[in-house]
Amino acid sequence: MSSKILIVGAAGQIGSELTTKLRSIYGKDNVIASDINYNNTELVNSGIFEIVDAKDYVSLKVCCEKYNIDTIYLMAAMLSATGEKYPMKAWDLNMESLFNVLNLAKAKFVNKIFWPSSIAVFGPTTPKENTPQYTIMEPNTVYGMTKQVGERWCQYYNEKYNVDVRSIRYPGIISWKTLPGGGTTDYAIDIYHKALAEGKYNCFLTEDTELPMMFMDDAIEATVSIMSANSDSIKIRSSYNLSAVSYTPKQVADSIKKHIPDFKISYTPDFRQDIANGWPKSIDDTEARNDWNWNHSFDLKLITNEMLKQLAKN
Ligand code: AKB
């Protein structure tokens, strides 16, 4: 029987587009999508779909055995803003799900794992400009703590148990197909929806809050690329810095105004401002570019063009 891929948390913002991409590469029947409900009907109806709770080791193991799964992409997580509202839930989901897939690999039920980390591993004491791969990491959000300690566990399982786990530190991911949920960088998607629907947007971050961002196509490309690279070239087994563009809410608003001249933006910072204040402004991803030839394609101008075009169509 040929080996197969399981995507856990496939109904989410990144999981849903990753499922489509992996199905186009490896074939529809070789990529099993899973989540905890049937809410994403497009995903449920477009290929094999299973209900799997990432926190439940047995249900993951049963699914892996049923389909002879070789590779797991663990995309289920509670993001930064929601994590601050439900700290213990965020800790439980983010850590238990990671241990479950690492232990499945340790027990040889699967061979390879993708687990996303985030720029949230950094904190207020981290150098903000061109943040290096190896630097001070004192995250001050629960989400960031789960990602930081998760990275340590990934490296530990790789070194002690030879688990082939690969990871990248995603910046804010900009996409038009599936909405994100509960992140601090979500404003950078919402702004396009509101620009088209209402011609105005009230941003929960200040106009000059610069954060690293990436268009979904680039994020998917990076994910596929690190997973298909030769194992020897993946020298970092905690998580790779990954970068594309960095911008502020004002810069997004200005790029939208080029298409919608009357677009108006206002700013009412809330608790998410504190989260953003602890994150880098820009990221140095030299290691990813050297080790597995990472390169991004979308800058802010291209992101805005694509977001407005696709959202207007849909
Ligand atoms: C969030 O804002 O929480 C996420 C992230 C940067 O990991 N988008």
Residues whose N, C-alpha, C, O or C-beta is under 5 A from the ligand:
A	BS01	AKB	L79 S80 A81 S118 I119 A120 Y170 P171 G172 I173 G182 G183 T184 T185 D186
